[in-house]
Amino acid sequence: MAAILRLRDFRDQAGLSQEDLGSKVGVTRQTIAFWEKGERSPSLAQLYKVAKALKVPAGILLEQDKKKERSTILFRSDVPEALKPEIRDVLAKITRDYSFIEKSLGEVATLPPAHLFDGFDASLSENMASEIRDWLGVERGPLGDVFDLLESRGLKVVLHPLPNEVSGLSAYTDENGAIFFINSEHPTERQYFTALHELGHLIFHRCDYGDEHHKQSRKKEKMVDYFAGALLLSRYAIEKELKSYAGKWLPEPLLADIKLRYQVSMRTVVIRAGQVGVITNKQSWEQFHCIEDKYGSTAESPELDRPKGLRRLERLVFRALLEEEITTSKAAEVLGRTLVSVHKELSAWLGDVES
């Protein structure tokens, strides 16, 4: 087994001491120190335990070139200062692995259509949301599992631990298509909104990608927030659901019911109600702040269930494994699993497919 060349970088990024990491992996602090100095090497099983503890792909711990292909992957984030080099390296590694699996199976990489626009235009955002609904193959009702919907068009979605202030970010290359990284710790409705928010950036602000000093613009954020809300709740849907409450205070049980059926936050419902004119903008923001005062800035009740079933990457990896395009070790590396868990999950997936 090769030395873990980058262990200290990622241990520091995770905020763990050598003793903390040793406790998680089941070795002594001295062993961690030896690994970091390259004086000893971990076993494969230990490597996977280290990767799990640090929440990074196992393969990246062994990479010697920190900038390997990073420059060809164009990232964009609303909070670029929170994305330290170690985080970017992890995300670049995941992107390369995902693209490798796609290519091994002949899958076509996808980018959404672009409509570059730097300002804010509510009508354009509303119309583009309608066009993207058509592109995604949905009508005017609930989107359902937003991740599954995006993945059905070949867009890559990865749930990954990120700094709490980062809801998500996106990246692309012309060759490998688009990928969305969503904070795995955030509530489901926020994750769905974030994915569509990032989709909006790829459509309207593609020129910002790869520019570390791109200008944060309130108008740009307003544009993609409007787009994400309009995509989650079409004008038709919000008018149909709230037609009996035009100009009235929207009761919380109604908001909770719409939330569960459309997989969208109650905050988005009241904002959309103001945008389409069912209620005034003043009332919309009053109700928004009432929700925040009651539940805080992120969570809401009722909570949405987490999406069930395998994600597209997992399905592709298992297909590649069955078609002998990759080894079990490569599958474990890409998925960040142990060899034993890969075998178990593959068996369970085959059982579901055959039943």
C-alpha positions, 0 to 999 in steps of 0.5 A: 500500500502506498503512503497517504501523501496528503493525509495531513492536509485533509486531517487539518481541513476536517479539524481533527488532531492525530489522536482524534483521527487515530481514535476513529480509525482504531490506531494510535496517534503515533501511527497517524504520525508515521503515515503522515511522514510516509514512514509507514503505509496503511492497509487498504482497510485502514485507508477506507477508514481514514477516508470515511473519517475525513469524508473524502474519496480514498483515492484522493489521499494518494494523489501526488499532484494536488492540481491534477485536472483541477484547472480544467474543471470550472467551479462556481460558488456563492461563497468561494472563500469557504471552498479551501483548496482541499475541498476543491481537490476532493470535489475535482476528484469526485467529478473525474471519477464520475466522468470516468464511470460515464465514459466507461459506459458510453453515457453522454455528458449533459449541460443545460441550455445557456441563456446568459443574463447578468441582471434581474428580469422576473418575466425572463426567469419565469419563462426560462423556468417554464422552458426548463420544465419542458426540457426536463420533461415535466408539466405543471405539477410537482417535480417530485425527487428533484435530484432524480429528475436532473439525473434523468437528463444526465446532469450529475448530482452529488450529496457531499458534506460541505461547510455549513454556510455553503448550501451547494455549488456547481461545476462543469467542463464542456467534455464532461458536462455539469455536476451539482454538489449539494450539502448533505447535511441540509434539509431536503427542501433546501437541497432541492432548491439549491440544486435548481438555484445552481442550475439557474447559475449554469443557465444564466451565469456560465461565464462566471465559472472558473473565475475565482474573482467573479463578482457577487451580484445581488441581481444575479442571486435574485434571478436564480432564486426566482428561477428556482422557485418558479421551477419548483412551483409553476405559476399555474400550480400556485394559482390553482392551489391558492385561488381560494385564498387570494388576498388572505393570510395563508394558513400554515396547515395549507402551506404544510400540505403544499410543502409535502405534495410539491417537495418545497419549503413553506417559505418558497410557497409564500414567496411564490404567492407574492411573485404571482400576485395571489397575495401582496409582496408585503404579506408575502414577506410578513409570512416569510418572516413569521415562518423564520421566527417560528422555525429558525433560518433553515429547518421547517416542520413538517420535514421532508423525507430524504430521497430513497433509492440509489443515486445515478452514480451508484447505479452507473458504478454497479452497471460498470462493475457487472459489465466488467468495465471496472474492478470492485476496488475501483467501485469501492474507491469511486463510491467511498465504500469498503469492498464488503459494502460494495458487494452487499449493496450490489446484491441488494440492488440486483435483488431490487432490479430482478423483483 
